[in-house]
Amino acid sequence: MPGDDKFKGAIEGPKTIPVTSPIYLHPSESPNLNVRHIVFNENNYDLWADAVKNDLDAENKLAIIEGRVKKTVCDGEEETIELVAWRQCNAVLRTWLRNVIDPKLHPSISFSQPVDEVWEELHGRYSAGNALRVHQLKNDLNECKQGSDLVNYSTMKPCTCEAAASIEKECEEEKVHQFLMGLDSKLYGNIRTNLLMEDLNINRVYDLI
């Protein structure tokens, strides 16, 4: 009927965020909620990250920290309900992360960024592959040994099969780990960490040191 359009908004009611949307915040999802009791302490990133992702997935918020729901998707010329909801949700998630990170690490983390960038920064800084963990384990073993180098007792014959290159690379990495473990941590701690992030090559290590 003519004139019905003016009643359309009243009939439909104000626009709301669907409860199935990642940017929907339930009243119980306050900034003080701890999504995980495991606190990130710089040495347990993989365990902590898996736990947090699992909990955020249960809260339907994983897509936000993984960057699959961006502010630009909600952004526009107007202050839309989607943009307001995204900002609120982003603020809550940043607080959730801060709540499960050791306070001593807070000054080094930029919580003012969108939460997906905070998450990516943590991943890039602390999920450095296996090199650092292998080095830590080898360092622990090095402290236990009685001054004897196991290589002196090796009876392994040179390999000529397809695995030769892989074995040679592993031996090269072993030399680098042994060399780096002997460096003074105060003088060479930073460069040692940087070298472990690269492809380990003993000549490259010697040059940089």
C-alpha positions in Angstrom: 0.0 0.0 0.0 1.2 3.6 -0.6 3.0 5.0 2.4 3.9 1.6 3.8 7.6 2.3 3.4 7.6 4.8 6.3 6.5 2.0 8.6 9.1 -0.5 7.3 11.9 0.6 9.8 9.5 0.5 12.7 8.3 -3.0 11.8 11.8 -4.4 11.3 13.2 -2.6 14.3 16.8 -1.3 14.8 19.5 -3.2 13.1 21.4 -5.6 15.4 24.5 -7.8 15.2 23.6 -11.5 14.7 24.5 -13.7 17.6 26.4 -15.9 15.1 28.7 -13.1 14.1 32.3 -13.0 15.5 31.9 -9.4 16.4 28.8 -10.1 18.5 29.6 -9.7 22.2 27.5 -11.6 24.7 26.9 -9.7 28.0 29.0 -12.3 29.8 32.0 -11.5 27.5 33.4 -8.7 29.6 37.0 -7.4 29.5 37.7 -9.1 32.8 37.1 -12.5 31.5 40.1 -14.8 31.4 39.9 -17.0 28.4 42.8 -19.2 29.6 44.6 -19.8 32.9 47.9 -20.6 31.1 49.9 -17.4 31.3 52.3 -16.7 28.4 55.8 -16.3 29.9 58.0 -16.0 26.8 59.0 -19.7 27.0 55.7 -21.5 26.4 54.3 -19.8 23.2 53.2 -22.9 21.3 51.3 -24.4 24.3 49.8 -21.0 25.2 48.8 -20.1 21.7 47.1 -23.4 21.0 45.1 -23.0 24.3 44.1 -19.5 23.6 43.0 -20.3 20.0 41.0 -23.2 21.2 39.2 -21.0 23.8 38.6 -18.2 21.4 37.2 -20.6 18.8 34.7 -21.8 21.5 33.7 -18.1 21.9 33.4 -17.6 18.1 36.2 -15.0 18.2 39.1 -16.9 16.5 38.3 -15.3 13.1 39.1 -11.9 14.6 42.6 -12.6 16.0 43.4 -14.5 12.8 42.6 -11.4 10.8 39.6 -12.9 8.9 37.3 -10.2 10.3 38.9 -6.8 9.6 37.9 -3.3 10.6 37.9 -2.3 6.9 35.0 -4.8 6.3 32.9 -2.8 8.8 34.3 0.6 7.9 32.6 3.3 5.9 31.6 6.9 5.9 29.1 6.4 8.7 29.5 5.1 12.2 27.8 1.9 11.4 26.7 -0.6 14.0 29.2 -3.1 12.6 32.0 -0.7 13.1 31.0 0.0 16.7 30.7 -3.7 17.4 34.1 -4.4 15.8 35.8 -1.7 18.0 34.2 -3.0 21.1 35.0 -6.6 20.3 38.6 -5.6 19.4 39.0 -3.8 22.7 37.7 -6.8 24.7 40.0 -9.3 22.9 43.1 -7.1 23.4 42.3 -7.1 27.2 41.8 -10.8 27.1 45.2 -11.3 25.6 46.8 -8.9 28.1 45.2 -10.8 31.0 47.0 -14.0 29.9 50.4 -12.5 29.2 53.0 -12.1 31.9 52.9 -8.4 33.0 56.7 -8.2 32.6 56.2 -8.6 28.9 53.5 -5.9 28.5 55.9 -3.0 27.9 57.4 -4.8 24.8 53.9 -5.5 23.3 52.0 -2.8 21.5 48.4 -3.5 22.7 47.2 -0.3 20.9 47.2 -2.2 17.6 44.2 -4.1 16.2 44.1 -7.4 18.0 45.0 -9.5 14.9 48.2 -7.4 14.6 49.0 -8.0 18.2 48.5 -11.7 17.7 50.7 -11.7 14.6 53.4 -9.7 16.4 53.5 -12.3 19.1 53.6 -15.1 16.6 56.4 -13.5 14.6 58.4 -12.8 17.7 58.0 -16.0 19.7 57.1 -18.7 17.3 60.5 -18.9 15.7 60.4 -22.6 14.6 62.4 -25.3 16.2 65.9 -23.7 16.1 65.7 -21.9 19.4 64.2 -24.8 21.2 66.8 -27.2 19.8 69.5 -24.8 20.9 68.1 -24.7 24.4 68.0 -28.5 24.6 71.5 -28.8 23.3 72.7 -26.2 25.8 71.1 -28.3 28.6 72.9 -31.4 27.3 76.1 -29.5 27.0 76.0 -28.5 30.7 75.6 -32.2 31.6 78.5 -33.7 29.6 81.8 -34.3 31.2 84.0 -32.5 28.8 83.9 -35.2 26.2 82.8 -34.6 22.6 80.7 -37.4 21.3 82.0 -36.9 17.8 85.3 -38.3 18.8 83.6 -41.6 19.5 81.5 -41.7 16.4 81.9 -44.8 14.2 79.5 -43.6 11.5 80.9 -44.1 8.0 80.5 -41.4 5.3 77.1 -41.6 3.6 76.9 -41.7 -0.2 73.1 -42.2 -0.5 70.4 -39.6 -1.2 70.4 -38.6 2.5 74.0 -37.5 2.4 73.1 -33.8 1.9 70.7 -33.9 4.7 73.1 -35.6 7.1 75.9 -33.1 6.2 73.5 -30.2 6.9 72.6 -31.6 10.3 76.3 -32.0 11.1 76.9 -28.4 10.0 74.1 -27.3 12.3 75.6 -29.3 15.2 78.9 -27.4 14.7 77.1 -24.1 14.9 75.2 -25.1 18.0 78.4 -26.2 19.7 80.1 -23.0 18.8 77.3 -20.7 19.9 77.0 -22.5 23.2 80.5 -21.5 24.0 79.9 -17.7 23.5 79.5 -15.3 26.4 75.8 -14.7 26.8 76.2 -11.1 27.9 78.4 -10.2 24.9 76.8 -12.3 22.2 73.3 -13.1 23.5 71.5 -10.9 20.9 73.5 -12.0 17.9 73.3 -15.6 18.9 69.5 -15.3 18.9 69.5 -13.7 15.5 71.8 -16.4 14.1 69.5 -19.1 15.3 66.7 -17.5 13.2 68.8 -18.0 10.0 69.8 -21.0 8.0 72.7 -22.3 10.2 76.0 -22.2 8.4 79.3 -22.3 10.3 81.2 -20.0 7.9 78.4 -17.4 8.1 78.5 -17.6 11.9 82.3 -17.1 12.0 82.0 -14.1 9.7 79.3 -12.4 11.9 81.0 -13.1 15.2 
